[in-house]
Amino acid sequence: MTANAIHLHSSDNICVASEDLQSGDCVMVDEETVTVQQAIKMGHKVAIASVASGEAVRKYGQIIGFATQEIGPGDWVHSHNLVNGDFERDYAKCEGIPAAPTPVTDRQFMGYRRADGRVGTRNYIAVISTVNCSASVAKNVAKYFEEDRLSDYSNVDGVIAFTHQGGCGMQYQGPGHQMLNRVLGGMAKHPNIGGYLLIGLGCEQGAMGILLQDQKLVQIQGVPAERQGPPVFVMQDLGGTAATIEAGIREVERLLPLVDQARREPCPASDLVLATECGGSDGNSGVTANPALGVAADRLVACGGTAILGETTEIYGAEHLLTRRARTTEVADKLLERIEWWKWYVGVFDAEIDNNPSVGNKAGGLTTITEKSLGAVAKGGTTTLEHVYEYAEQVTASGFVIMDTPGYDPASVTGMVAGGANVVVFTTGRGSCFGCKPSPSIKLATNTPMFDRMEADMDLNAGTVLQGESLNSVGERIFDMILRVASGEPTKSEAQGIGDEEFLPWIVGPTL
């Protein structure tokens, strides 16, 4: 690192601007000075050597694409002269399994211990719509319980409605139906949910009975059966909209004193399930916030906890780094099978995964999906890959795991939270404003200018890496914040009431 640029690996033929550069500025790499040829923004790439047309461009010591024209030292390297291309990757399955981290047993947080042994970091009541047709009813039930109606229940964080656009017009018990059941059941069973009710219309394809049977739902964990109410409210049976809202309100009123009995208690960090996400990424994401979050993920794994890496479309191009540290060939093969499925799936719509970097990503310095993915996978840390899960599947393994989710932030985080993540850490370079109830979302800024501009939304600034703070130091600060937030400290998104609208189940298949 120099004052104005970072050279990430000795084999890289580019460096990354750590501040805005002007034509004529100089960057120094390995005691060699390179003169910048045009204005280059922070997070963007500067060539430090001549690159011939067709030659590979390297960042992080990895190929991120190929030059489409001659590139000279000091030139800006971006979409005008770099494409993703295709090349053979050596998956080297299980050949790079790292040594297990030294166990850590003394880190704790204050959580809600549930009857099934899992631990919540929040204590909500959920009103779950099983189909879009009952979404307005669910929202009206939850809306009734404004802050003044919860004043007598200090241990209840709120009443939230989970509504969505699906639940019907799908293949009965097909892949989309199964995915939705996993999401809805995962939210009902989530350790951050103290009690719930389900609201449906009555004639939908996503039948209430198959949801209850498939997900083995119990309304309130640890409460005797005789004190359990029927968690099912069907509009067509109850007499319509108004009658169902009234019945739902009565049920929440019955649940409130029961859910309020929960109390926080000391719990080991091994009870944490961390969802990692990056959104509104920039060229600094893979340099600062993502690898720093990877340090925190490694700390959690050392404590016996679980760290989830999602966004399969942002693993593509970097999957060979993960197959190397897969616990078994079966785990590596599952990841590769998911990658191949995504190639097929996007092809059905005449798209390709390299379309993934958004307009904002590119404005922030990212060029190809491979470049984006190599930075994105750093969130998962450096430990052994233990398991690969389907979307919204219940995560039961400890250690570093992957969940197959899309790159779109609300759908991705919804899947990981439904899978059991009780805390989320979300990195952003452009400034994503995000929350995802019932799990608190910690926001990490990748650069200081954005953090200063959007401090009301950002919980921690990882851009200090560009000013010389070590990744280990930032990672420790992130891990400490995870424990504090898990113990009840509100995040910036929670303080602003963000998180009710970001519930977005990912559903594949045709709408019939």
C-alpha positions in Angstrom: 0.0 0.0 0.0 1.2 3.5 -0.9 -0.4 6.8 0.0 -2.7 6.7 -3.0 -2.9 3.1 -4.3 -2.9 -0.5 -3.2 -1.1 -3.3 -4.9 -2.8 -6.4 -3.7 -0.6 -9.2 -4.9 2.9 -9.4 -6.4 1.6 -11.0 -9.6 -1.0 -8.2 -10.2 -0.5 -6.0 -13.2 -2.9 -3.4 -11.8 -3.2 -1.5 -8.5 -6.3 0.0 -7.0 -6.7 3.7 -6.4 -7.3 4.4 -2.7 -8.2 8.0 -3.4 -9.2 10.0 -6.5 -6.2 10.3 -8.9 -5.5 13.0 -11.5 -3.6 12.8 -14.7 0.1 13.2 -13.9 -0.2 11.8 -10.4 2.3 9.0 -9.5 1.7 5.7 -7.8 4.6 3.6 -6.5 4.6 -0.2 -6.7 7.6 -2.2 -5.6 9.7 1.0 -5.6 8.8 1.6 -9.2 6.9 4.8 -10.0 4.0 4.8 -12.5 2.5 8.0 -13.9 -1.3 8.1 -14.1 -2.4 8.9 -17.6 -6.0 10.1 -16.9 -8.3 10.9 -14.0 -9.1 7.7 -12.1 -11.6 7.6 -9.3 -11.0 5.8 -5.9 -11.6 2.1 -6.2 -10.8 1.9 -9.9 -7.9 0.1 -11.4 -4.6 1.6 -12.7 -2.3 -0.5 -14.9 1.2 -0.7 -13.6 2.6 -2.5 -16.6 1.9 -2.9 -20.3 -0.9 -5.3 -21.0 -1.3 -6.6 -24.6 -4.7 -7.1 -26.2 -6.0 -10.5 -25.1 -3.6 -10.7 -22.2 -5.0 -11.5 -18.7 -5.5 -8.7 -16.2 -4.8 -9.8 -12.6 -6.1 -8.6 -9.2 -5.8 -10.5 -5.9 -3.3 -12.7 -7.7 -6.2 -14.0 -9.9 -7.4 -13.4 -13.4 -10.3 -11.0 -13.5 -10.6 -10.7 -17.2 -8.8 -10.0 -20.5 -7.7 -6.8 -22.2 -9.6 -5.9 -25.3 -7.0 -3.5 -26.5 -3.4 -2.4 -25.7 -3.1 -1.0 -22.1 -0.2 1.0 -21.1 1.3 1.7 -17.6 -0.8 4.4 -15.8 -3.9 3.7 -17.9 -7.3 3.3 -16.4 -8.5 -0.3 -16.6 -12.2 -0.7 -16.8 -15.2 -1.7 -19.0 -13.8 0.1 -22.1 -10.7 -2.1 -22.2 -11.5 -5.2 -20.1 -14.0 -8.1 -20.5 -14.6 -11.2 -18.3 -13.8 -13.8 -21.0 -13.6 -17.5 -20.2 -10.7 -19.7 -19.1 -10.0 -23.1 -17.5 -10.0 -23.2 -13.7 -8.3 -25.8 -11.6 -10.8 -26.7 -8.9 -8.3 -28.8 -6.9 -11.1 -30.2 -4.7 -10.2 -30.5 -1.1 -6.4 -30.0 -1.8 -6.2 -26.8 0.3 -8.1 -27.6 3.5 -6.8 -25.2 6.1 -5.8 -26.2 9.6 -8.6 -25.7 12.1 -8.5 -22.4 14.0 -7.5 -22.4 17.6 -10.7 -22.8 19.6 -12.1 -19.8 21.4 -14.4 -20.5 24.3 -14.7 -17.2 26.3 -16.7 -15.0 24.0 -20.4 -14.5 24.9 -23.5 -12.4 24.2 -26.8 -12.0 25.8 -29.5 -13.9 23.9 -32.9 -15.6 24.1 -32.5 -19.3 24.7 -35.3 -21.1 22.9 -36.8 -24.6 23.8 -35.1 -26.2 20.8 -31.7 -25.0 21.9 -31.2 -22.3 19.4 -30.7 -18.7 20.5 -32.4 -15.5 19.4 -30.8 -12.1 19.3 -34.3 -10.4 19.1 -37.8 -11.3 20.3 -40.5 -10.6 17.8 -44.0 -11.7 17.1 -44.5 -12.5 13.4 -47.7 -12.2 11.3 -47.0 -14.4 8.3 -49.0 -14.1 5.1 -49.0 -17.4 3.2 -50.2 -15.8 0.0 -50.2 -12.3 -1.5 -54.0 -12.3 -1.2 -53.7 -12.1 2.6 -50.9 -9.6 2.6 -53.0 -6.6 3.4 -54.7 -8.4 6.3 -51.3 -9.4 7.8 -50.0 -5.8 7.5 -53.1 -4.4 9.2 -52.8 -6.8 12.1 -49.1 -5.9 12.6 -49.8 -2.2 12.1 -52.3 -2.2 14.9 -49.5 -2.8 17.4 -47.8 0.5 17.4 -45.3 1.4 20.1 -47.9 2.6 22.6 -49.7 -0.8 22.5 -46.4 -2.6 23.2 -45.4 -0.4 26.2 -46.4 -3.1 28.7 -44.2 -5.7 27.0 -40.7 -4.5 27.2 -39.2 -7.8 26.2 -41.0 -7.9 22.8 -39.1 -6.1 20.1 -42.2 -5.6 17.9 -44.9 -7.2 15.8 -43.9 -7.6 12.2 -45.7 -8.7 9.1 -44.0 -11.0 6.5 -45.8 -10.4 3.2 -44.8 -11.4 -0.3 -46.0 -11.6 -3.9 -46.4 -15.4 -4.2 -48.2 -18.3 -2.7 -50.4 -19.2 -5.7 -50.1 -19.6 -9.5 -47.3 -22.1 -9.0 -46.7 -25.8 -9.5 -48.2 -27.6 -6.4 -45.2 -29.0 -4.4 -42.9 -28.1 -7.2 -39.5 -26.4 -6.6 -41.0 -22.9 -6.2 -43.6 -24.2 -3.7 -40.9 -26.0 -1.7 -38.8 -22.9 -1.6 -41.6 -20.8 -0.4 -42.5 -23.3 2.3 -38.9 -23.3 3.5 -38.9 -19.5 3.7 -42.3 -19.2 5.5 -41.5 -22.1 7.8 -38.0 -20.8 8.5 -39.4 -17.5 9.6 -42.0 -19.1 11.8 -39.4 -21.3 13.5 -36.7 -18.6 13.6 -35.0 -18.2 17.0 -35.7 -14.4 16.8 -39.4 -15.1 16.6 -41.1 -15.6 20.0 -44.5 -16.4 18.5 -46.4 -16.2 15.2 -49.6 -16.6 13.4 -50.3 -17.6 9.7 -52.8 -15.8 7.6 -54.1 -17.2 4.3 -57.0 -16.7 1.9 -58.1 -20.3 1.7 -58.1 -21.3 -1.9 -54.4 -20.7 -2.7 -52.1 -23.3 -4.3 -49.7 -22.9 -1.3 -52.1 -24.7 0.9 -51.9 -24.1 4.7 -52.0 -27.8 5.5 -49.0 -28.7 3.5 -47.0 -25.8 5.0 -47.8 -27.0 8.5 -47.0 -30.6 7.7 -43.9 -29.9 5.7 -42.4 -27.5 8.2 -43.6 -29.2 11.4 -44.6 -25.9 12.9 -45.2 -25.2 16.6 -46.6 -21.8 17.5 -44.6 -21.0 20.6 -41.6 -23.1 21.6 -41.6 -24.3 25.1 -45.2 -23.4 25.9 -47.6 -26.2 26.9 -50.0 -27.4 24.2 -53.0 -26.3 26.2 -51.8 -22.7 26.0 -51.1 -22.8 22.3 -53.7 -21.2 20.1 -54.4 -22.2 16.5 -51.7 -20.5 14.5 -53.9 -20.6 11.3 -56.3 -17.8 10.2 -58.1 -18.3 6.9 -60.0 -15.4 5.5 -62.6 -17.4 3.6 -63.4 -19.4 6.8 -63.5 -16.4 9.1 -65.7 -14.2 7.0 -63.4 -12.0 5.0 -61.0 -9.1 5.5 -62.3 -7.2 8.5 -63.2 -10.4 10.5 -59.7 -11.8 9.9 -58.0 -8.6 11.0 -60.0 -8.6 14.2 -59.3 -12.3 14.9 -55.6 -11.7 14.2 -55.4 -8.8 16.5 -57.0 -10.8 19.3 -54.5 -13.6 18.7 -51.5 -11.2 18.9 -52.9 -9.8 22.1 -53.0 -13.3 23.5 -49.5 -14.0 22.4 -47.9 -10.8 23.8 -47.7 -11.8 27.5 -46.5 -15.2 26.6 -43.7 -14.0 24.3 -42.8 -11.2 26.8 -41.8 -13.9 29.3 -38.5 -14.4 27.4 -35.4 -13.0 29.1 -31.9 -12.6 27.8 -29.2 -14.7 29.3 -25.4 -15.3 28.7 -24.9 -17.5 25.7 -21.6 -18.6 24.0 -20.7 -17.1 20.6 -21.1 -20.6 19.2 -24.8 -19.9 19.2 -24.5 -17.2 16.5 -25.4 -17.9 12.9 -24.0 -15.0 10.8 -25.3 -14.1 7.4 -22.8 -12.2 5.3 -23.9 -10.0 2.4 -22.4 -7.3 0.1 -24.5 -4.9 -1.8 -23.9 -1.7 -3.7 -20.3 -2.9 -4.0 -17.4 -0.9 -5.3 -13.8 -1.4 -6.1 -12.9 -1.1 -2.4 -15.3 -3.9 -1.3 -12.8 -6.7 -1.9 -10.0 -4.6 -0.4 -11.5 -3.4 2.9 -14.9 -4.4 4.2 -15.2 -7.9 2.7 -11.9 -9.3 3.9 -12.3 -7.5 7.2 -15.7 -9.3 7.6 -13.9 -12.5 6.6 -11.6 -11.9 9.6 -14.7 -11.6 11.9 -16.2 -14.7 10.3 -13.0 -16.6 11.1 -13.3 -15.5 14.7 -16.8 -16.7 14.9 -15.9 -20.1 13.4 -13.1 -20.3 16.0 -15.8 -19.8 18.7 -17.8 -22.7 17.2 -20.4 -20.5 15.5 -21.5 -20.5 11.8 -20.8 -18.0 9.0 -22.9 -18.2 5.8 -21.7 -17.0 2.4 -24.6 -16.5 -0.1 -25.0 -14.9 -3.5 -24.0 -17.8 -5.8 -24.0 -15.5 -8.8 -21.2 -13.6 -7.0 -19.2 -16.7 -6.2 -19.1 -17.6 -10.0 -15.5 -16.9 -11.1 -14.1 -17.5 -7.7 -15.5 -20.9 -7.0 -12.1 -22.6 -7.5 -10.9 -20.9 -4.4 -13.7 -22.4 -2.3 -13.6 -26.0 -3.8 -9.9 -26.2 -2.7 -11.0 -25.8 1.0 -14.1 -27.9 0.8 -14.3 -30.5 3.6 -15.2 -33.3 1.2 -15.5 -33.8 -2.6 -19.3 -34.0 -2.1 -19.3 -30.5 -0.7 -17.1 -29.2 -3.6 -19.3 -31.0 -6.2 -22.5 -29.5 -4.6 -21.1 -26.0 -5.1 -20.1 -26.7 -8.7 -23.5 -28.2 -9.4 -25.1 -25.0 -8.2 -22.8 -22.9 -10.4 -23.8 -25.0 -13.4 -27.5 -24.7 -12.5 -27.2 -20.9 -12.5 -25.5 -20.9 -15.9 -28.4 -22.9 -17.2 -31.0 -20.9 -15.4 -29.9 -17.5 -16.6 -29.5 -18.9 -20.1 -33.2 -19.8 -20.1 -33.8 -16.0 -20.1 -31.1 -15.2 -22.6 -29.0 -13.7 -19.9 -25.5 -14.4 -18.6 -24.0 -14.2 -15.1 -21.5 -11.5 -16.2 -24.4 -9.1 -16.5 -24.4 -9.1 -12.7 -22.2 -6.1 -11.9 -24.7 -3.3 -11.7 -24.4 0.2 -13.0 -23.5 1.4 -9.5 -20.9 -1.4 -9.1 -19.2 -0.3 -12.3 -19.3 3.3 -11.3 -17.5 2.3 -8.1 -14.7 0.5 -10.0 -15.8 -3.1 -10.5 -15.7 -4.3 -14.1 -16.3 -8.1 -14.5 -18.3 -10.7 -12.5 -15.0 -12.5 -11.8 -13.5 -9.3 -10.2 -16.7 -8.8 -8.2 -16.8 -12.5 -7.1 -13.1 -12.6 -6.0 -13.8 -9.7 -3.7 -17.2 -11.0 -2.6 -16.0 -14.4 -1.4 -13.6 -12.8 1.0 -16.6 -12.2 3.3 -16.5 -15.9 4.1 -13.0 -15.8 5.7 -10.4 -18.5 5.3 -11.7 -21.6 7.1 -12.8 -25.0 5.7 -16.0 -25.1 3.7 -18.2 -27.5 5.6 -21.5 -27.6 3.7 -23.5 -26.1 0.8 -27.2 -25.5 1.5 -30.2 -25.0 -0.8 -32.1 -21.7 -0.6 -33.7 -21.2 2.8 -32.7 -24.7 4.0 -32.2 -24.9 7.7 -28.5 -24.4 8.5 -27.4 -27.0 11.1 -23.6 -27.2 10.5 -21.1 -25.2 12.5 -18.3 -23.5 10.7 -18.1 -21.8 7.3 -21.0 -22.8 4.9 -22.5 -21.6 1.7 -26.2 -21.1 0.9 -27.4 -21.0 -2.7 -29.0 -17.5 -3.0 -29.2 -14.9 -5.8 -27.1 -11.8 -5.7 -30.1 -9.5 -5.2 -29.8 -8.4 -1.6 -33.3 -8.7 -0.2 -33.9 -12.2 -1.7 -30.4 -13.3 -0.7 -30.6 -12.2 2.9 -34.2 -13.5 3.2 -33.0 -17.0 2.4 -30.1 -16.9 4.9 -32.3 -15.5 7.7 -35.0 -18.1 6.9 -32.2 -20.7 7.2 -31.6 -19.5 10.8 -29.2 -16.6 10.6 -29.7 -14.6 13.8 -27.5 -11.7 12.8 -26.5 -10.1 9.5 -23.4 -8.1 8.4 -23.8 -6.3 5.2 -20.9 -4.5 3.4 -21.5 -1.7 1.0 -19.3 0.7 -1.0 -22.0 2.8 -2.8 -24.2 3.1 0.3 -27.0 0.5 0.5 -29.6 1.2 3.2 -30.8 -2.2 4.4 -32.4 -4.1 7.2 -34.0 -7.5 7.4 -36.2 -8.2 10.4 -36.3 -10.3 12.5 -32.4 -10.3 12.3 -30.4 -7.2 13.0 -28.3 -6.0 10.0 -24.9 -4.4 10.7 -23.8 -2.1 7.9 -20.1 -1.8 7.0 -18.8 1.0 4.8 -15.9 0.1 2.4 -14.6 3.7 2.2 -14.5 6.8 4.4 -16.1 9.4 2.1 -19.3 7.3 1.8 -19.2 6.6 5.5 -19.0 10.3 6.3 -21.8 11.1 3.8 -24.1 8.3 5.1 -23.1 7.9 8.7 -26.8 7.7 9.8 -27.0 4.4 7.9 -23.6 2.9 8.4 -22.6 1.1 11.6 -18.9 0.8 11.1 -16.3 2.2 8.7 -13.9 -0.3 7.2 -12.5 2.3 4.9 -9.9 3.0 7.6 -8.0 0.1 5.9 -7.2 2.6 3.1 -5.7 4.9 5.8 -3.5 2.1 7.2 -5.6 0.2 9.8 -5.0 -3.5 9.5 -7.7 -5.9 8.3 -7.2 -7.9 11.6 -7.9 -4.7 13.6 -11.1 -3.9 11.6 -12.2 -7.5 11.8 -11.9 -7.5 15.6 -14.0 -4.4 15.7 -16.6 -6.0 13.6 -16.7 -9.2 15.7 -17.0 -7.1 18.9 -19.9 -5.2 17.3 -21.6 -8.5 16.3 -21.6 -9.6 19.9 -22.9 -6.2 21.1 -25.7 -6.2 18.5 -26.6 -9.8 19.3 -27.0 -8.7 22.9 -29.5 -6.1 22.0 -27.6 -3.0 20.8 -29.7 -1.5 18.0 -28.2 -1.1 14.5 -28.6 2.0 12.5 -31.2 0.4 10.3 -33.2 -0.8 13.3 -33.1 2.7 14.8 -34.6 4.1 11.5 -37.3 1.4 11.4 -35.8 -0.4 8.3 -36.4 -4.1 7.8 -40.2 -4.6 7.4 -40.2 -4.3 3.6 -37.0 -6.2 2.7 -38.6 -9.7 3.2 -38.4 -11.1 -0.4 -38.6 -14.9 -0.9 -36.8 -16.0 -4.1 -39.1 -18.3 -6.0 -38.1 -20.1 -9.2 -40.5 -21.4 -11.9 -43.4 -20.1 -14.0 -46.3 -18.1 -12.7 -49.3 -20.1 -13.9 
